[in-house]
Amino acid sequence: MTRRLAWILLGLSGMACHAGAPAVEPRSEDPLQDLAWIAGDWTSVDADTTSEEHWTAPAGGTMLGTSRTVASGRTVFFEYLRIEADEQGIAYVASPLGRCPPTRFPMVAHDAGSVRFENPEHDDPKSIAYRRDGDTLTAEVEGPSGRRTWRYQNSIASPRK
């Protein structure tokens, strides 16, 4: 009998907590959900150079990313990145070496495993593209200085010491 009374009181207390709460509107799907395949920790190794990109999952209309290139044990390049959805549409926004203002590359095409962003007004690069095939993420930038391609593999960040 005591157990039964406890369940009844628990149920009533739960109802009291929710009695005055406003109805919650269902949230729409994140506009970047189609690009969720970019999220993860990615590493590319070429001789003594390691390039990494780390991307968060879509949430709140953004995906946040960082990029770092280490050559001969020294950081030679880094970049703060984001993919965002706003009133102008979806865009890749880059701040190489932390520079402000960042450069915006609007999305021009995407499908289930690839996306392309372009900014013809930018000096170099003019386009940035990503393509995923299994555990490989290929990034390609193209502009007046040519085309550069990175093939990243899924990686797990090393534990902090």
C-alpha positions as CSV (number, residue, x, y, z in Angstrom):
1,M,0.0,0.0,0.0
2,T,2.8,2.4,0.8
3,R,4.4,1.8,-2.6
4,R,1.1,2.5,-4.3
5,L,0.7,5.8,-2.4
6,A,4.2,6.8,-3.3
7,W,3.5,6.3,-7.0
8,I,0.3,8.3,-6.8
9,L,2.0,11.2,-5.0
10,L,4.9,11.1,-7.5
11,G,2.4,11.3,-10.3
12,L,0.5,14.2,-8.7
13,S,3.7,16.2,-8.1
14,G,4.7,15.7,-11.7
15,M,1.3,17.1,-12.8
16,A,1.7,20.1,-10.5
17,C,5.1,20.9,-12.0
18,H,3.6,21.0,-15.5
19,A,0.1,22.4,-14.8
20,G,1.1,26.0,-15.4
21,A,3.8,25.4,-18.0
22,P,3.1,26.9,-21.5
23,A,2.9,24.5,-24.4
24,V,6.2,24.1,-26.1
25,E,6.2,24.6,-29.8
26,P,7.9,21.8,-31.7
27,R,11.3,22.9,-33.1
28,S,11.9,22.8,-36.8
29,E,14.8,20.7,-38.1
30,D,18.1,22.6,-38.1
31,P,18.6,24.1,-41.6
32,L,22.2,22.7,-41.6
33,Q,21.1,19.1,-40.9
34,D,21.8,18.1,-44.6
35,L,25.5,19.0,-43.9
36,A,25.8,17.0,-40.6
37,W,28.1,14.5,-42.5
38,I,30.9,17.1,-42.2
39,A,30.9,17.0,-38.3
40,G,33.7,15.1,-36.7
41,D,37.5,15.1,-36.1
42,W,39.5,14.8,-39.4
43,T,43.2,14.4,-39.9
44,S,45.4,14.4,-43.0
45,V,49.1,13.5,-42.8
46,D,51.6,14.2,-45.6
47,A,55.3,13.5,-44.8
48,D,56.0,15.8,-41.8
49,T,52.8,17.9,-42.2
50,T,49.6,17.2,-40.4
51,S,46.4,19.1,-41.1
52,E,43.3,18.8,-38.9
53,E,39.7,20.0,-39.1
54,H,37.3,19.6,-36.3
55,W,33.6,20.3,-36.9
56,T,30.7,20.4,-34.4
57,A,27.3,18.9,-35.3
58,P,24.6,21.3,-36.6
59,A,22.8,23.1,-33.8
60,G,21.0,26.5,-33.7
61,G,21.8,27.2,-37.4
62,T,25.6,26.9,-37.0
63,M,28.4,24.4,-37.3
64,L,31.7,25.5,-35.8
65,G,35.0,24.4,-37.1
66,T,38.7,24.9,-36.5
67,S,41.6,24.0,-38.8
68,R,45.3,23.6,-38.0
69,T,48.4,22.7,-40.0
70,V,51.5,21.5,-38.2
71,A,54.7,21.1,-40.1
72,S,58.0,19.9,-38.6
73,G,56.5,20.2,-35.1
74,R,55.3,23.8,-35.5
75,T,51.9,25.3,-36.2
76,V,52.2,27.0,-39.6
77,F,48.5,27.8,-40.2
78,F,45.2,27.9,-38.3
79,E,41.7,29.0,-39.1
80,Y,38.4,29.6,-37.3
81,L,35.5,28.4,-39.4
82,R,31.7,28.2,-39.3
83,I,28.9,27.2,-41.5
84,E,25.8,29.2,-40.8
85,A,22.3,29.6,-41.9
86,D,20.9,33.2,-41.7
87,E,18.6,35.5,-43.6
88,Q,21.1,35.5,-46.5
89,G,21.1,31.7,-46.8
90,I,23.7,29.1,-45.9
91,A,27.4,30.1,-46.0
92,Y,30.9,29.0,-45.1
93,V,32.6,31.7,-43.1
94,A,36.4,31.7,-42.6
95,S,38.8,33.6,-40.5
96,P,42.3,32.5,-41.5
97,L,44.8,33.1,-38.8
98,G,42.0,34.6,-36.7
99,R,41.6,37.6,-39.0
100,C,38.6,39.9,-38.9
101,P,36.4,40.5,-40.7
102,P,35.8,36.9,-41.7
103,T,35.2,36.0,-45.4
104,R,31.8,34.7,-46.4
105,F,31.4,32.0,-49.1
106,P,27.7,31.4,-49.9
107,M,26.6,27.8,-50.6
108,V,26.0,27.3,-54.3
109,A,25.4,23.5,-54.4
110,H,25.0,20.5,-52.2
111,D,23.7,16.9,-52.2
112,A,23.8,14.0,-49.8
113,G,27.6,13.8,-49.5
114,S,29.0,17.0,-51.0
115,V,28.8,20.8,-50.8
116,R,30.3,23.8,-52.6
117,F,30.7,27.3,-51.4
118,E,31.8,30.2,-53.7
119,N,32.8,33.9,-53.4
120,P,33.9,35.2,-56.8
121,E,34.7,38.6,-55.3
122,H,37.3,37.1,-52.9
123,D,41.0,37.2,-54.0
124,D,41.9,33.6,-53.2
125,P,40.4,31.1,-52.9
126,K,37.2,31.6,-54.9
127,S,35.6,28.3,-54.0
128,I,35.6,25.8,-51.1
129,A,34.2,22.3,-51.5
130,Y,33.8,19.2,-49.2
131,R,32.9,15.7,-50.2
132,R,32.5,12.7,-47.9
133,D,33.0,9.1,-48.9
134,G,32.8,6.7,-45.9
135,D,35.5,7.7,-43.4
136,T,37.2,10.1,-45.9
137,L,36.4,13.8,-46.1
138,T,37.9,15.6,-49.1
139,A,38.3,19.3,-48.9
140,E,39.2,21.3,-52.0
141,V,39.9,25.0,-52.3
142,E,40.3,26.6,-55.7
143,G,41.3,30.1,-56.9
144,P,43.9,32.0,-58.9
145,S,46.8,30.3,-57.1
146,G,45.4,26.9,-58.2
147,R,43.7,24.0,-56.6
148,R,44.6,22.4,-53.3
149,T,43.1,19.2,-52.0
150,W,43.2,17.5,-48.6
151,R,42.0,14.0,-47.9
152,Y,41.1,13.7,-44.2
153,Q,40.5,10.5,-42.3
154,N,38.2,10.2,-39.3
155,S,40.3,10.6,-36.2
156,I,39.9,10.7,-32.5
157,A,41.4,13.7,-30.7
158,S,44.3,12.6,-28.5
159,P,43.6,12.9,-24.8
160,R,44.7,16.0,-23.0
161,K,47.7,15.6,-20.7
